[in-house]
């Protein structure tokens, strides 16, 4: 094969391939852009590999995984460098900060080009003086830096000392959620949701960062004006016990449904009239995009990428963070005169224009071609 027709080999460096937002982006990039001219592989620096990794392996994607040691694992740099040379990797796409550090150092003074994508920030966000000193050096050996939202970009500038001009925003993209209407009908009967009942809901791990407490406080207030309303909280996690105690304290046990974790929650999402996201911190929520792909109007908190995805008064409502009364007001506004139906089509059209997976894949493919 001539040099001109040689395929570009892209290796994604990440923590693992369990079910999550970053992992979904990698999966969508691979499934949406793999071709004879673009060959993808994955290198995970932690184990276990995870279900999406296993699925991609079964579909022929080469995946290497190792078990990173605590602290700074200098041996890992050598292993990644050896892999890059052995497999003639053209582009190393590093997902998240730690994989970028290891990957960038490993690729230094090789022919491999480096892309760094920041998928979100921890809350509360802060940097260290060491990172602020090291990051400008890593930037010199990095060809492209991308962030999944403008808020994430600004966090890299403020907390990581990465030049604003080096960072490009590429929004996450997904395939539209597919729903089996018969499953939805069966589920509605199973949950005993009566005709005329308005369904609010969220799908998220039960974690303090998702701030279910504020959502429940707001929902309890909504019930006073709209008693024919239920709330579905799909997910599981460390906060489950605290959430159940708060539901009991508020006396709304008969109005809150907690089915637990479901690996394919589309049927629950399809049941919802309004999707809620009460997080204290977000990058670009994949579940929020999934809700939009089903034409769901949304109420979200004004954090991270949320206000970039939800346009106030167009496809949903944006509420100040951690203010239950305001969150209640936004929900009631959509419930009044069923305004959420007006925003429904806007949500789907906006999803198609900005967050369809093909658009994201095209943007990253341009970076690989560069």
C-alpha positions in Angstrom: 0.0 0.0 0.0 1.4 3.4 -0.9 2.0 6.0 1.8 -0.8 8.1 0.3 -3.4 5.4 0.7 -2.1 4.2 4.1 -5.0 4.3 6.7 -4.8 6.6 9.6 -4.4 4.7 12.9 -6.2 6.4 15.8 -5.7 5.1 19.4 -8.1 6.3 22.1 -6.4 6.5 25.5 -8.8 6.5 28.4 -9.4 5.1 31.9 -11.7 2.2 30.9 -14.7 1.4 28.8 -17.4 1.1 31.4 -20.8 2.7 30.9 -20.5 6.5 31.1 -20.4 9.8 29.1 -16.7 9.7 28.1 -17.0 6.0 27.1 -20.1 6.7 25.0 -18.3 9.5 23.1 -15.4 7.1 22.3 -17.9 4.4 21.3 -19.8 6.8 19.1 -16.6 8.1 17.4 -15.5 4.6 16.6 -18.8 3.4 15.3 -19.5 6.6 13.4 -16.2 7.1 11.7 -14.4 3.8 11.3 -13.5 3.1 7.6 -10.8 1.7 5.4 -9.0 5.0 5.8 -9.5 5.4 9.5 -8.7 2.5 11.9 -9.5 2.9 15.6 -8.1 1.1 18.7 -8.4 1.7 22.5 -5.9 1.6 25.3 -7.3 1.6 28.8 -5.0 2.5 31.7 -7.3 0.9 34.3 -9.3 -2.3 34.7 -11.8 -3.9 34.5 -12.4 -3.1 30.9 -16.2 -2.7 31.2 -19.2 -3.8 29.1 -18.8 -1.3 26.2 -15.2 -2.3 25.9 -16.2 -6.0 25.7 -18.9 -5.2 23.1 -16.4 -3.2 20.9 -13.9 -6.1 21.2 -16.5 -8.5 20.0 -17.1 -6.2 17.0 -13.4 -6.3 16.1 -12.0 -3.2 17.7 -8.5 -3.8 19.2 -8.4 -3.0 22.9 -5.5 -3.1 25.2 -5.9 -2.7 29.0 -3.6 -2.5 31.9 -3.8 -1.8 35.7 -2.3 1.6 36.5 -0.4 1.6 39.8 -1.2 4.1 42.6 0.5 7.4 42.4 2.4 8.4 39.2 3.1 5.2 37.3 6.2 5.9 35.3 6.3 2.4 33.9 2.9 3.1 32.2 4.5 5.7 30.1 7.0 3.2 28.7 4.3 0.7 28.0 2.2 3.3 26.1 5.2 4.5 24.2 6.2 0.9 23.2 2.6 0.3 22.0 2.5 3.5 19.9 5.7 2.5 18.1 4.8 -1.2 17.7 1.3 -0.5 16.3 2.4 2.5 14.3 -0.2 4.8 15.8 -0.6 8.0 13.8 -3.0 9.9 16.2 -3.2 9.4 20.0 -6.6 10.7 21.2 -6.4 11.2 25.0 -9.7 11.4 26.8 -9.6 13.2 30.2 -6.7 14.9 32.0 -4.7 11.9 33.5 -4.7 9.9 30.2 -3.5 13.1 28.5 -0.5 13.4 30.9 0.6 9.8 30.4 -0.2 9.8 26.7 1.5 13.1 25.8 4.7 12.2 27.6 4.7 8.8 26.0 4.3 10.3 22.5 7.0 12.9 22.9 9.6 12.8 20.1 7.7 10.1 18.2 5.8 10.4 15.0 2.4 10.1 16.8 0.3 13.3 16.9 -1.7 14.0 20.1 -5.2 15.2 20.7 -6.5 16.0 24.2 -10.3 16.1 24.9 -11.5 17.2 28.3 -14.9 15.7 29.0 -15.9 17.5 32.2 -14.6 18.7 35.5 -14.8 17.6 39.1 -16.8 19.7 41.5 -15.6 21.8 43.2 -13.1 22.6 40.5 -9.5 23.6 41.3 -6.0 23.1 39.8 -2.6 22.7 41.5 0.5 24.8 41.0 2.3 21.7 39.7 -0.2 21.2 37.0 -0.3 24.8 36.1 3.5 24.7 35.6 3.5 21.4 33.7 0.4 21.9 31.4 1.9 24.6 29.2 4.8 22.2 28.4 2.4 19.4 27.6 0.5 21.8 25.3 3.6 22.3 23.2 3.6 18.5 22.4 -0.2 18.4 21.8 -1.6 19.1 18.3 -5.2 19.7 19.2 -7.1 20.4 22.5 -10.8 20.2 22.6 -13.5 20.6 25.3 -17.1 19.3 25.3 -18.6 22.7 26.3 -17.7 26.4 26.6 -17.9 26.0 30.4 -15.4 23.1 30.3 -13.1 25.2 28.1 -13.1 28.1 30.6 -12.4 25.7 33.4 -9.3 24.5 31.5 -8.2 28.1 31.1 -8.8 29.1 34.7 -7.7 26.0 36.6 -5.2 24.3 34.3 -3.4 27.3 32.7 -4.1 26.1 29.2 -4.2 29.0 26.7 -7.8 29.8 25.6 -6.8 30.1 22.0 -5.6 26.5 22.0 -9.0 25.0 23.0 -11.8 24.3 20.5 -15.3 23.3 21.7 -16.7 20.1 20.1 -20.1 19.2 21.6 -20.9 15.6 22.4 -23.0 13.8 19.9 -25.2 10.7 20.1 -27.5 8.6 18.0 -31.2 9.3 18.6 -32.7 7.0 21.2 -34.8 4.2 19.8 -37.9 3.2 21.8 -40.2 0.2 21.6 -43.7 1.7 22.1 -45.1 -1.6 23.3 -42.5 -1.8 26.1 -43.4 1.8 27.1 -47.1 0.8 27.3 -46.3 -2.2 29.4 -44.1 -0.2 31.7 -46.8 2.5 32.2 -49.3 -0.3 33.3 -46.6 -1.9 35.5 -45.9 1.4 37.3 -49.7 2.1 37.6 -49.4 5.5 36.0 -52.9 6.7 35.4 -54.1 8.6 32.3 -53.7 12.3 32.8 -50.8 11.9 35.2 -47.9 14.1 34.3 -44.5 12.3 34.6 -41.4 14.1 35.7 -38.1 12.1 35.7 -34.4 11.9 35.7 -31.8 9.2 34.9 -28.5 9.5 36.8 -26.4 7.8 39.2 -27.4 8.4 42.8 -24.5 10.6 43.7 -24.3 13.9 45.8 -23.1 15.7 42.7 -26.5 15.1 41.0 -28.3 16.9 43.9 -31.4 14.7 44.0 -32.1 16.3 47.4 -32.9 19.7 45.7 -35.0 18.0 43.0 -37.1 16.2 45.7 -37.6 19.4 47.7 -38.8 21.2 44.5 -41.0 18.2 43.5 -42.7 18.2 46.9 -43.7 21.9 46.3 -44.9 21.1 42.7 -47.3 18.5 44.1 -49.2 21.2 46.0 -50.2 22.8 42.7 -50.1 19.7 40.5 -51.1 16.7 42.6 -51.6 14.5 39.5 -47.8 14.3 39.0 -45.2 11.6 39.6 -41.4 11.6 39.7 -39.3 8.7 38.3 -35.7 8.5 39.5 -33.8 5.9 37.5 -30.4 4.9 38.8 -28.5 3.6 41.7 -25.6 4.6 43.9 -24.3 5.6 47.3 -27.0 8.2 47.9 -29.9 5.8 47.6 -30.4 5.5 51.4 -30.3 9.3 51.9 -32.7 9.8 49.0 -35.2 7.3 50.3 -35.0 8.9 53.8 -35.8 12.3 52.3 -38.7 11.0 50.3 -40.1 9.5 53.6 -39.5 12.8 55.4 -41.3 14.8 52.7 -44.2 12.2 52.8 -44.2 11.7 49.0 -43.5 8.0 48.9 -46.6 7.3 46.8 -45.5 9.9 44.2 -41.9 8.9 43.7 -40.9 5.8 41.7 -37.3 4.5 42.1 -36.8 1.4 39.8 -33.1 1.3 40.3 -30.4 1.0 37.7 -31.4 -0.1 34.2 -28.7 -0.5 31.5 -31.3 0.4 28.8 -33.5 3.1 30.4 -35.0 4.4 27.1 -38.5 3.1 28.0 -38.4 5.2 31.2 -37.2 8.3 29.3 -40.1 7.8 26.8 -42.6 7.8 29.7 -41.4 11.3 30.9 -43.2 14.5 30.0 -40.4 16.6 31.4 -36.8 15.6 32.0 -35.1 17.0 35.1 -31.4 17.5 35.7 -30.6 19.1 39.1 -26.8 18.6 39.1 -24.3 20.8 41.0 -21.8 20.2 38.2 -22.1 18.8 34.6 -20.0 18.7 31.4 -22.4 17.9 28.6 -24.9 15.4 29.9 -25.4 12.5 27.5 -28.8 11.6 29.2 -29.9 15.2 28.5 -29.1 14.8 24.9 -31.0 11.5 24.9 -34.0 13.3 26.3 -33.8 15.9 23.6 -33.6 13.2 20.9 -37.0 12.0 22.1 -38.4 15.5 22.0 -38.5 16.0 25.8 -38.5 19.5 27.2 -36.2 19.8 30.1 -35.6 21.7 33.4 -31.9 21.9 34.3 -29.6 23.8 36.7 -27.4 26.6 35.4 -24.1 24.7 35.7 -21.4 23.5 33.3 -22.7 22.7 29.8 -26.4 22.6 30.8 -27.3 26.2 29.7 -25.4 25.6 26.4 -27.6 22.6 25.7 -30.9 23.9 27.0 -31.8 27.3 25.5 -33.9 29.1 28.1 -37.6 29.5 26.9 -36.9 27.5 23.7 -36.4 23.8 24.4 -36.6 24.0 28.2 -36.0 26.0 31.4 -32.7 26.8 33.1 -32.8 27.3 36.9 -30.2 28.7 39.3 -28.2 25.9 41.0 -29.4 24.5 44.3 -32.5 26.6 44.6 -35.5 24.3 45.0 -38.1 27.1 44.9 -36.8 28.3 41.5 -36.5 24.8 40.2 -40.2 24.3 41.3 -41.2 27.5 39.4 -39.6 26.3 36.2 -41.3 22.9 36.4 -44.7 24.6 37.1 -44.2 26.9 34.2 -43.9 24.0 31.8 -46.8 22.1 33.4 -49.1 25.1 33.2 -51.2 25.0 30.0 -48.9 22.0 29.0 -46.2 24.4 27.8 -43.8 21.5 27.7 -45.5 20.4 24.5 -44.5 23.6 22.8 -40.9 23.0 23.6 -41.0 19.4 22.6 -40.5 19.9 18.9 -37.9 22.5 19.5 -35.9 20.0 21.6 -35.8 17.5 18.8 -34.9 19.9 16.1 -32.2 21.4 18.2 -30.8 18.0 18.9 -30.7 17.2 15.2 -28.9 20.5 14.4 -26.3 20.4 17.2 -25.9 17.1 18.9 -26.4 14.3 16.3 -23.5 11.9 16.5 -22.6 12.4 12.8 -21.7 16.0 13.5 -19.4 15.2 16.4 -17.7 12.4 14.4 -17.2 14.8 11.4 -15.5 17.3 13.7 -13.1 14.8 15.2 -12.4 13.3 11.8 -11.2 16.7 10.7 -8.8 16.7 13.6 -7.5 13.2 12.7 -7.1 14.3 9.0 -5.1 17.4 10.1 
